[in-house]
């Protein structure tokens, strides 16, 4: 998913999301000169974290 679309989906300003992604907080994939957020990696990480809190 593009950074712009992901920022809109999660409700963050594009500048904040870009800064976080460049610091490594969001997994990125670069294809040529375009940069995408790896939504599947985000989903899997969220699933792992949810298992930590399961009772």
Phi and psi in degrees as GROMACS dihedral restraints (atoms count N, CA, C in turn):
[ dihedral_restraints ]
;  ai    aj    ak    al  type     phi  dphi    fc
    3     4     5     6     1   -65.8    20    10
    4     5     6     7     1   157.4    20    10
    6     7     8     9     1   -58.8    20    10
    7     8     9    10     1   -40.6    20    10
    9    10    11    12     1   -62.2    20    10
   10    11    12    13     1   -47.1    20    10
   12    13    14    15     1   -66.6    20    10
   13    14    15    16     1   -40.2    20    10
   15    16    17    18     1   -66.8    20    10
   16    17    18    19     1   -41.2    20    10
   18    19    20    21     1   -60.1    20    10
   19    20    21    22     1   -42.5    20    10
   21    22    23    24     1   -66.3    20    10
   22    23    24    25     1   -38.7    20    10
   24    25    26    27     1   -66.7    20    10
   25    26    27    28     1   -38.1    20    10
   27    28    29    30     1   -95.9    20    10
   28    29    30    31     1    -6.6    20    10
   30    31    32    33     1    81.7    20    10
   31    32    33    34     1    27.8    20    10
   33    34    35    36     1  -105.8    20    10
   34    35    36    37     1   146.9    20    10
   36    37    38    39     1   -62.9    20    10
   37    38    39    40     1   146.6    20    10
   39    40    41    42     1   -57.9    20    10
   40    41    42    43     1   -40.3    20    10
   42    43    44    45     1   -62.6    20    10
   43    44    45    46     1   -39.8    20    10
   45    46    47    48     1   -67.0    20    10
   46    47    48    49     1   -45.8    20    10
   48    49    50    51     1   -62.8    20    10
   49    50    51    52     1   -41.8    20    10
   51    52    53    54     1   -62.0    20    10
   52    53    54    55     1   -44.7    20    10
   54    55    56    57     1   -63.8    20    10
   55    56    57    58     1   -42.5    20    10
   57    58    59    60     1   -64.7    20    10
   58    59    60    61     1   -41.2    20    10
   60    61    62    63     1   -65.2    20    10
   61    62    63    64     1   -39.7    20    10
   63    64    65    66     1   -68.7    20    10
   64    65    66    67     1   -25.7    20    10
   66    67    68    69     1   -84.3    20    10
   67    68    69    70     1    -6.6    20    10
   69    70    71    72     1    97.0    20    10
   70    71    72    73     1     9.0    20    10
   72    73    74    75     1   -74.7    20    10
   73    74    75    76     1   -25.3    20    10
   75    76    77    78     1  -121.3    20    10
   76    77    78    79     1   134.8    20    10
   78    79    80    81     1   -71.0    20    10
   79    80    81    82     1   133.2    20    10
   81    82    83    84     1  -120.6    20    10
   82    83    84    85     1   154.1    20    10
   84    85    86    87     1  -128.1    20    10
   85    86    87    88     1   130.0    20    10
   87    88    89    90     1  -106.2    20    10
   88    89    90    91     1   126.0    20    10
   90    91    92    93     1  -123.2    20    10
   91    92    93    94     1   104.2    20    10
   93    94    95    96     1    66.9    20    10
   94    95    96    97     1  -122.4    20    10
   96    97    98    99     1  -100.5    20    10
   97    98    99   100     1     1.0    20    10
   99   100   101   102     1   -94.7    20    10
  100   101   102   103     1   145.1    20    10
  102   103   104   105     1  -120.8    20    10
  103   104   105   106     1   130.9    20    10
  105   106   107   108     1  -122.1    20    10
  106   107   108   109     1   151.0    20    10
  108   109   110   111     1   -88.8    20    10
  109   110   111   112     1   131.2    20    10
  111   112   113   114     1   -81.4    20    10
  112   113   114   115     1    92.6    20    10
  114   115   116   117     1   -66.5    20    10
  115   116   117   118     1   -34.7    20    10
  117   118   119   120     1   -64.6    20    10
  118   119   120   121     1   -39.8    20    10
  120   121   122   123     1   -65.5    20    10
  121   122   123   124     1   -37.6    20    10
  123   124   125   126     1   -64.0    20    10
  124   125   126   127     1   -43.4    20    10
  126   127   128   129     1   -63.0    20    10
  127   128   129   130     1   -45.0    20    10
  129   130   131   132     1   -65.2    20    10
  130   131   132   133     1   -39.3    20    10
  132   133   134   135     1   -65.2    20    10
  133   134   135   136     1   -38.9    20    10
  135   136   137   138     1   -65.3    20    10
  136   137   138   139     1   -38.5    20    10
  138   139   140   141     1   -64.6    20    10
  139   140   141   142     1   -42.2    20    10
  141   142   143   144     1   -61.6    20    10
  142   143   144   145     1   -44.4    20    10
  144   145   146   147     1   -66.4    20    10
  145   146   147   148     1   -34.8    20    10
  147   148   149   150     1   -65.1    20    10
  148   149   150   151     1   -33.7    20    10
  150   151   152   153     1   -66.7    20    10
  151   152   153   154     1   -28.0    20    10
  153   154   155   156     1   -64.6    20    10
  154   155   156   157     1   -29.9    20    10
  156   157   158   159     1  -102.6    20    10
  157   158   159   160     1     5.0    20    10
  159   160   161   162     1   -71.6    20    10
  160   161   162   163     1   135.9    20    10
